[in-house]
Amino acid sequence: MSFLKEISQLIVDNTSNIIEYPISISDNKGIIIGSSDISRLGSFHQASLEIVERKTAIAYEVNEAKKLDNVLPGVAAPIMINHEPIGVLGIVGEPAEVWKYAQLVKSHVELMCHEYLKKELNAIESKTLDNLIRYLLNSQKQEDMEYSIRYAKMLGYNLESDHNRICLLIQFEIDLNASHLAKDGQISDKYSWPFLQNNFSEILSYYLADSKEDILSPLTLDQFLLIKVVNKEQSHDLFIKRLEHKIQRLLRYLENENNCTASISIGSSEKGALGIKVSYQAALQALTAGKQSNRSPKIFYYNDWNIIFELLGNGLNQYVNERLHEKLEDFINHVNFPILAQTFLAYCKCSMNMSETARMLFLHRNSLVYRMEKINELTCLDISRFDHCMMLFFAIKNSGVPAPELQVTKDTLAAELTQGSSLSTR
């Protein structure tokens, strides 16, 4: 196997330092591909062919080794993978001394080979899944989808079954600059993105994937897609309820054990391979809208009323957006637009109730009244009218101003009062 050549010298260097005896590794054709004595690299080792043929370890005494070309005294043992020799390990020294190391070092080398193969197979599997996901999400024609179905079948997934499927998008959020992750200004290997991605994949499989037909694949460094089969024996509502319970457990684990959070969106339940793309689009829209809403926990279901309302604002066509921006240009460009916009969003959240809004923002009612009058003045809208409030709400949401938090900290309160006083003195 060609991979042995890639790792043999590394194995030799690491292992010979531990046992303090020279080591060599030959491939199954007798060519030395790793050696403590680099002058032997690439040379032919006749004795290795005998080891490969016999599949057993052989000791070479000093006198016997002298009679053979390019053979040193010691022990040679076959490196076995799946009951077949892929190479030969040689330990140089007195056979009686090095024999005790032969089986140990041979097992160590075979273990390293297995780990390398496992890593390569995982990389290949991940790549094939990436390709499958790309085909499913980007297919435009019926022929493309038929190819995706055949490709999935090669990987062990039956997309022609009558199961419904739901797409989940999982967006991880982790601060790699956090002090508890960094040491001497450097990010630990434990928190490198490749390590985290592999770790997150295992965590998601454990908590959310419970069917051999579930497909999990990374889309980006920090975003995963899970195509989940819907249990036909459960009602849809029960399935979603149990799924949300699993997600809650996952989020608690991430926060407690990995010091990170995640936003998770749930798409629609759809049938067949074509339905996967539909469900993915629903999950993507829900994730985008949910992240704008500042909801907690960050579980966003495509059919939730709050998500639909967010999508309604995001779905305004370009013409309407341009007209709203044009009419509200003075308001949007005002120096105090962010705080005025937050005040208005809080007013909407409190069902247009001034007293409730003042309590939520920890504002004196007079300060709130001044702000609302300022909004009226800048927008030329009557914010006591529901239809005017709705237009202004969508205009603010499309400007990118985040929704106000219901929980207000003391620091936020201090900032709010400071900004409020600056507004009230204008």
C-alpha positions, 0 to 999 in steps of 0.5 A: 500500500502506497500510504506506508511510504508516506508515514514509514520514516515518521514511524521509524524516527519516533519508534527508534528513539523510544526503544533505542535500536535502529529500525527499518521498514520495507514495502512488500516488494523489498524496497526500504522506505524508512530507515534510521540509516538514511543511506539505506533508503531506496535500496533493495532488501532481499530478506523482506521478500521471504518475510512477506511470503512466510508471513512470520517473524525471522531472526538473523544472527550475526553470522547469517546476516553476513552471508546476505546482501544488505541484511543486518543482524536483528529481527524482521517481522511482517506488517499485517493489515487485513491479514495481508503483509503490506511491508516488513519491519526490521529491528537491528541488534542482537536477536536475543536482545531485540526479539522482545521488542519485535511484537510490541513495535510491530503492533505499534506500527500496525496500529498507526497504519490502521489509524492512518487508513481510518483517517483517510477513509473518513476524509473520503466519506466526508468528501463523498457526502459533501458531493451528495449534499451539493448535488441535492441542493443544487439540482435543477433538472430531473436528470440531476436529481436522478443522478443524486438518487443513484449516488446516494444509493451507492453511499447506502442512502435510499432517497426513493423511500416513502419517508419524509425528511426534515433538514436541520441547519446547525450554526456553531458560535464559538469565540476562538479569541476567548481567554480560556481557549488561548494560551500565550496568545496561541489557539490550542490545537484542541480548538482549531477549526478542523478539530472542532469540526470533527468533534462537532460532527461526533456530538451532532451524530450522538444527540440528533442522528438516530437512523442509518438514513440520517445524513450529516455533513458540514456545509462550512467550517461552522455550519452543518446540515442534518437531513433527518428521516421522519419516523412514520410511526409518530405524529408530526407534532410528537416528532417535532416535540421529541426533536426539540427535546434532543436539541435542548439537550444538545445545546446544554451540552455544548454550553457546559462542555464546549463553551459554545452555543449554536443556532439551530433551524428546522425546515419543513417535512417533505417527501422524496429527494426533491423535498430535501431542497425545499426543506433546506430552503425553509431551514435556511430562511428560518435560520436567517430570520431567527438570528435577527430576532435575538430569541433564546434558546436559538431554536428556529422552526420554519412554521413558527409565527415569530419566524414567519413574521420576520420573514414577512419583513425580509420578503419585501420586494426591492421596489417597496424597500426602496420606497420605504427607505426613500420616505424614511431617509431623514429618520434612518440617517438621523444621528440617534436612529439606532436608539430611536429604532430600538425604542420603537421596536420595544413599543411594538413588542409591548403591543403599542402600550406606552406604560409597558414600553417605558417599564421595559426600557427603564425610561421615565414616561416623559422621556419615552413620549419625547422619543415617540414624538421625535419619531413622528416628526422624522417619519411623518407617520402617526405611530398610534395607527397600526398600519403606520406602525407596521410599515415603520416596523418593516423598514427598521427590520430591513435596516438591520437594527436588532430586536430589543432584549426583554432582559435589560442589565444594569449596564444597559440601563445606565447606557439607556438613561444616558442616551435618553437624557441626551435625546430629551435635551435636544 
